[in-house]
Amino acid sequence: MKSRSFRYLWIGQGLANCGDLFYIVGLMAIVHGITGSALFMAMIPFATTMARFISGSLAPVLMDRYSLKLLLTSSQIGKTAVLFLLLLSYYVLGEREVTVYAILGFVFLISLLDGWAAPASHAMLPRLVDPGELTKANSFVALVDQMIQLGGWAVGGLLVVSLGGSNVVWLTLLLATAAAVFMKLIEDQYEPVRSPAKPSEPYGSSIREGWVLIWKQPSLRAIHVIYVLETIAGVIWIAATIYVYVAEVLHKEEAWWGYINASFFLGLLLGGWFALRGAGRIDRNVPKFVMYSSFGISLMTFGFGMTSVPWQALLFSAGFGIFEQVKAVSLQSTLQRSVSVQLLPKVYAAQSALISLVFGVSTLLFGLITDQFGVRATYFIAATVLFISGCYAVRIRGRLPEARLE
């Protein structure tokens, strides 16, 4: 973890994550100021999800032709250019409804760039640290990310109030530029030397390769079944569901939506700290940590959905975050050890597309369930799905290898 390139990666990624968070807050403020419509505001995350699905599906084609470092750098440079065009269009068009459609178009383009940057970043990490420090490195990156998430929304809100939505987007532009500089400084020893004369792999083969690896390799297939089940249940934490839960179950004001989110991210932060401190123990007992955390997540979800006591809801939310982070780090490190560094980008690209698609469909499905049967039913079903995930983790525990550390 003392690698200079690893330091450049997490700093660059941290700056990029801050920028992504700030620009969403800024755009929400702009769109709300123009339309006052919750529907238009909801279109921003929808456009983001769909764009990342498309980009994640096509990312392997780019990965066959360009280095991960170039993809990471070009993504940030591209985002800088698109953000500049977004701001320019906002000043030219003014606060009109057509401006909102233009903003959604630019959000879609930015998310396309993010769609290949995310799997490239995940795949780059194992190249920059020693195998024995992989779990510790994943835990550290998760810790940094959750610190940004925990404080970022509050900071973003304060910046919007003090600077205005458009100026916050300008700040994002600067952060994206700085992130590009740090990505450019990374030295990747596994970066292939590509010959211009060498024929490129057919597009279809590039796109299928990651999917085929996931399906044919037992450990990867097992990990992604768990990912899919967790993604299906994970939509219970989107803003719309939490908002209904606060109003109909806790009978509290809107501020409690923020308290619950804060406790959830605090739990993720604590889980990341535990994983960082106990990286060696996790490496030696990966199947056990995945099983126990799976059932822990299910229990926390059930308790959260069934309680009507606000302070208990905060505890269950934090508990969910702790178990979720430990499980995520365990699975992430196992996945990275199960695939060669050359093929890992393809796996992450397929995973990104799969998770985006499942999340988008699950969001609509759980929205219908909430409307028809109430929000408690939503949490009960989610807890059941997570319990099934835990049972599956018990069944396939032999496919989750423990790390072989020297």
C-alpha positions in Angstrom: 0.0 0.0 0.0 3.0 2.2 0.0 3.1 2.2 -3.8 3.1 5.7 -5.2 0.9 4.7 -8.1 -1.7 3.3 -5.6 -1.7 6.6 -3.9 -2.3 8.4 -7.2 -5.2 6.0 -7.9 -7.1 6.5 -4.6 -6.5 10.3 -4.6 -7.6 10.7 -8.2 -10.6 8.5 -7.6 -11.4 10.4 -4.4 -11.4 13.7 -6.3 -13.5 12.2 -9.1 -16.0 10.9 -6.6 -16.2 14.3 -4.8 -16.8 15.9 -8.2 -19.5 13.4 -9.2 -21.3 14.0 -5.9 -21.0 17.8 -6.1 -22.2 18.0 -9.7 -25.3 15.9 -9.0 -26.2 18.2 -6.0 -25.6 21.2 -8.2 -27.7 19.9 -11.1 -30.5 18.9 -8.7 -30.6 22.5 -7.5 -30.6 23.9 -11.0 -33.3 21.5 -12.3 -35.5 22.0 -9.2 -35.1 25.8 -9.6 -36.2 25.6 -13.2 -39.1 23.0 -12.9 -39.9 22.4 -9.3 -40.6 18.9 -10.4 -39.5 15.8 -8.5 -40.0 13.8 -11.7 -37.4 15.8 -13.6 -35.0 15.5 -10.7 -35.5 11.7 -10.6 -34.6 11.6 -14.3 -31.0 12.5 -13.4 -30.2 9.2 -11.6 -32.3 7.3 -14.2 -30.2 8.7 -17.1 -27.1 7.9 -15.1 -28.0 4.3 -14.6 -29.0 3.6 -18.2 -25.8 5.3 -19.5 -23.6 3.2 -17.3 -25.3 0.1 -18.4 -24.6 0.9 -22.1 -21.1 2.0 -21.4 -20.3 -0.9 -19.2 -21.5 -3.3 -21.9 -19.2 -1.7 -24.5 -16.2 -1.1 -22.2 -14.5 -4.4 -23.1 -14.1 -3.1 -26.7 -12.2 -0.1 -25.4 -10.2 -2.2 -23.0 -8.9 -4.3 -25.8 -7.6 -1.3 -27.6 -6.5 1.1 -24.9 -4.7 0.8 -21.6 -6.6 1.2 -18.3 -4.5 4.2 -17.4 -5.5 5.9 -20.7 -9.2 5.1 -20.1 -9.1 6.5 -16.6 -7.4 9.7 -17.8 -9.5 10.2 -20.9 -12.7 9.7 -18.8 -11.8 12.6 -16.5 -10.7 14.8 -19.4 -13.9 14.0 -21.3 -15.9 14.8 -18.2 -14.2 18.1 -17.9 -15.1 19.0 -21.5 -18.7 17.9 -21.2 -19.1 19.8 -17.9 -17.8 22.9 -19.6 -20.3 22.4 -22.5 -23.1 21.8 -19.9 -22.3 25.1 -18.1 -22.0 27.0 -21.4 -25.5 25.7 -22.6 -27.0 26.7 -19.2 -25.7 30.3 -19.6 -26.8 30.4 -23.3 -30.3 28.8 -22.9 -31.1 30.3 -19.5 -33.6 28.9 -17.0 -36.0 27.3 -19.4 -37.5 23.8 -19.7 -35.3 23.1 -22.8 -32.3 23.7 -20.5 -33.4 20.7 -18.4 -33.4 18.4 -21.4 -30.0 19.6 -22.4 -28.7 18.9 -18.8 -30.1 15.4 -19.0 -28.3 14.8 -22.3 -25.0 16.0 -20.8 -25.6 13.9 -17.7 -26.0 10.9 -20.0 -22.7 11.6 -21.7 -20.9 12.1 -18.4 -22.3 8.7 -17.2 -21.1 7.0 -20.4 -17.6 8.2 -19.5 -18.0 6.9 -16.0 -19.3 3.6 -17.3 -15.8 2.5 -18.4 -13.9 4.4 -15.7 -15.4 2.5 -12.8 -14.5 -1.0 -14.0 -11.1 0.3 -15.1 -10.4 1.7 -11.7 -11.4 -1.5 -9.9 -9.3 -3.6 -12.2 -6.3 -1.2 -11.8 -6.0 -1.6 -8.1 -4.7 -5.2 -8.0 -1.9 -4.1 -10.4 -0.6 -1.5 -8.0 -0.4 -3.4 -4.6 1.1 -6.6 -3.4 -1.3 -9.6 -3.4 -1.0 -9.9 0.4 -2.2 -6.4 0.8 -5.2 -6.6 -1.5 -7.9 -6.8 1.2 -6.3 -4.0 3.1 -6.1 -1.8 0.0 -9.7 -2.5 -0.9 -10.7 -1.7 2.7 -8.8 1.6 2.6 -10.3 2.7 -0.8 -13.8 1.8 0.6 -13.1 3.8 3.7 -12.1 6.8 1.7 -15.1 6.5 -0.5 -17.5 6.2 2.4 -15.9 9.3 4.1 -16.6 11.2 0.9 -20.2 9.9 0.8 -20.8 10.5 4.5 -19.8 14.2 4.4 -20.1 14.9 0.7 -23.9 15.4 0.5 -23.8 17.8 3.4 -20.8 19.7 2.0 -22.4 19.7 -1.4 -25.6 21.2 0.0 -23.7 23.9 1.9 -21.8 24.7 -1.3 -25.1 25.0 -3.3 -26.5 27.4 -0.7 -23.4 29.5 -0.5 -22.2 29.4 -4.2 -25.2 28.4 -6.2 -25.8 25.3 -8.4 -23.8 26.5 -11.4 -20.7 27.4 -9.4 -20.7 24.0 -7.7 -20.6 22.4 -11.2 -17.6 24.7 -12.0 -16.0 23.3 -8.9 -16.7 19.8 -10.2 -14.9 20.7 -13.5 -11.8 21.6 -11.5 -11.9 18.4 -9.5 -12.2 16.3 -12.7 -9.2 18.1 -14.1 -7.2 17.4 -11.0 -8.3 13.7 -11.0 -7.1 13.4 -14.6 -3.6 14.7 -13.6 -3.4 12.1 -10.8 -4.5 9.3 -13.1 -1.9 10.3 -15.6 0.8 9.9 -13.0 0.0 6.2 -12.4 2.6 3.7 -13.5 1.1 0.4 -14.6 3.6 -2.4 -14.9 1.1 -4.7 -16.5 0.2 -2.2 -19.3 0.5 -4.1 -22.5 2.5 -2.9 -25.5 0.0 -2.9 -28.4 1.3 -3.1 -31.9 -0.7 -1.0 -34.5 -0.3 -3.9 -37.0 -1.9 -6.4 -34.6 -5.5 -7.1 -35.7 -8.1 -6.1 -33.1 -10.4 -8.7 -31.4 -13.9 -8.7 -32.9 -16.3 -6.5 -31.0 -18.6 -9.3 -30.1 -15.8 -11.4 -28.7 -14.6 -8.5 -26.6 -18.0 -7.9 -25.1 -18.8 -11.5 -24.4 -15.4 -12.4 -22.8 -16.2 -11.0 -19.4 -19.7 -12.6 -19.3 -18.3 -16.0 -20.4 -15.7 -15.8 -17.6 -18.3 -15.1 -15.0 -20.5 -17.9 -16.2 -17.9 -20.6 -16.6 -15.7 -20.0 -13.6 -17.5 -21.4 -10.5 -16.1 -18.8 -8.0 -17.0 -15.9 -10.2 -20.5 -17.2 -10.9 -21.0 -17.7 -7.2 -19.8 -14.2 -6.4 -22.1 -12.6 -9.0 -25.2 -14.5 -7.9 -24.6 -12.9 -4.5 -24.1 -9.5 -6.1 -27.3 -9.8 -8.1 -29.4 -10.8 -5.0 -27.9 -8.0 -3.0 -28.5 -5.5 -5.8 -32.2 -6.5 -6.1 -32.6 -6.0 -2.3 -30.4 -2.9 -2.2 -32.9 -0.7 -4.0 -34.7 -0.3 -0.6 -32.1 2.4 0.2 -32.9 4.7 -2.6 -34.3 8.1 -1.7 -37.9 7.4 -2.8 -38.3 4.3 -0.6 -36.7 5.8 2.4 -38.9 8.9 2.0 -42.0 6.8 2.2 -40.6 4.8 5.1 -40.0 7.9 7.1 -43.4 9.3 6.5 -45.5 6.1 6.8 -43.6 4.0 9.3 -41.7 6.4 11.5 -44.1 9.3 11.1 -41.3 11.7 11.2 -40.4 14.9 9.2 -38.2 14.8 6.1 -35.0 15.5 8.1 -35.1 11.9 9.2 -34.3 10.8 5.6 -31.0 12.5 6.1 -30.4 11.0 9.5 -31.0 7.5 8.2 -28.7 8.0 5.3 -26.0 9.4 7.6 -26.3 6.4 9.9 -26.1 4.0 6.9 -22.9 5.7 5.6 -21.5 5.8 9.1 -22.0 2.0 9.3 -20.2 1.6 6.0 -17.4 3.7 7.4 -17.1 1.6 10.5 -17.3 -1.6 8.4 -14.5 -0.3 6.2 -12.4 0.5 9.3 -13.0 -3.0 10.7 -12.0 -4.6 7.3 -8.9 -2.5 7.2 -7.9 -3.5 10.7 -8.8 -7.1 10.3 -7.7 -7.6 6.7 -5.6 -10.7 7.6 -8.4 -12.4 9.5 -10.8 -11.8 6.6 -8.2 -13.2 4.1 -8.0 -16.4 6.2 -11.8 -16.8 6.6 -13.4 -15.3 3.5 -16.3 -17.9 3.3 -17.2 -17.3 7.0 -17.2 -13.6 6.7 -19.4 -13.7 3.6 -21.9 -16.1 5.3 -22.1 -14.2 8.6 -22.3 -10.8 7.0 -25.0 -12.1 4.5 -27.3 -13.2 7.4 -26.4 -10.0 9.3 -27.5 -7.8 6.4 -30.8 -9.8 6.2 -31.4 -9.4 9.9 -30.7 -5.7 9.9 -33.0 -5.2 6.9 -35.9 -7.1 8.6 -35.4 -5.1 11.8 -35.3 -1.8 10.0 -38.5 -2.5 8.0 -40.5 -3.8 11.0 -39.6 -1.2 13.7 -41.5 2.0 14.2 -39.0 3.4 16.7 -36.8 6.1 15.1 -33.7 5.5 17.1 -33.9 1.7 16.5 -34.2 2.5 12.7 -30.9 4.4 13.0 -29.2 1.5 14.7 -30.5 -1.1 12.1 -29.4 1.3 9.3 -25.9 1.6 10.7 -25.7 -2.2 11.4 -26.7 -2.9 7.7 -23.8 -0.6 6.6 -21.3 -2.4 8.8 -22.2 -5.9 7.5 -22.5 -4.7 3.9 -19.0 -3.1 3.9 -17.3 -6.2 5.4 -19.1 -8.4 2.9 -18.3 -6.1 -0.1 -14.6 -6.0 0.8 -14.5 -9.8 1.2 -16.1 -10.4 -2.2 -14.1 -7.7 -4.0 -10.8 -9.2 -2.8 -11.9 -12.7 -3.7 -12.9 -11.7 -7.2 -9.7 -9.9 -7.8 -7.7 -13.0 -6.7 -9.8 -15.3 -8.9 -9.0 -13.6 -12.2 -5.7 -12.6 -13.9 -5.0 -8.9 -14.0 -5.2 -9.0 -17.8 -8.7 -10.4 -17.8 -10.0 -8.6 -14.7 -11.1 -5.4 -16.6 -13.4 -7.5 -18.8 -15.0 -9.1 -15.7 -15.6 -5.7 -14.1 -17.1 -4.3 -17.3 -19.6 -7.2 -17.5 -20.3 -6.8 -13.8 -20.9 -3.0 -14.2 -23.4 -3.7 -17.0 -25.1 -6.5 -15.1 -25.5 -4.6 -11.8 -26.8 -1.4 -13.6 -29.5 -3.4 -15.4 -30.6 -5.3 -12.3 -30.7 -2.1 -10.3 -32.8 -0.3 -12.8 -35.3 -3.1 -13.2 -35.4 -3.7 -9.4 -36.1 0.0 -8.7 -39.2 -0.1 -10.8 -40.3 -3.5 -9.4 -39.9 -2.4 -5.7 -41.6 0.9 -6.5 -44.7 -1.0 -7.7 -44.5 -3.3 -4.6 -44.4 -0.3 -2.3 -47.4 1.4 -4.1 -49.5 -1.8 -4.0 -48.6 -3.4 -0.6 -46.9 -0.7 1.4 -43.3 0.0 2.4 -43.1 -2.6 5.1 -43.8 -5.3 2.5 -40.9 -4.0 0.5 -38.5 -4.4 3.4 -39.8 -7.8 4.3 -39.3 -9.0 0.7 -35.8 -7.4 0.6 -34.9 -9.2 3.9 -36.1 -12.5 2.4 -34.0 -12.0 -0.7 -30.9 -11.3 1.5 -31.7 -14.3 3.6 -31.7 -16.4 0.4 -28.3 -14.8 -0.4 -27.0 -15.9 2.9 -28.2 -19.5 2.4 -26.6 -19.5 -1.0 -23.3 -18.3 0.6 -23.5 -21.3 2.9 -24.1 -23.6 -0.1 -21.2 -22.3 -2.2 -18.7 -21.6 0.6 -16.2 -24.0 -1.0 -16.1 -21.8 -4.1 -14.9 -18.8 -2.1 -11.2 -19.5 -1.7 -9.2 -18.1 1.2 -6.2 -16.0 0.4 -2.9 -17.8 0.1 -0.6 -15.3 1.8 3.2 -15.8 2.1 
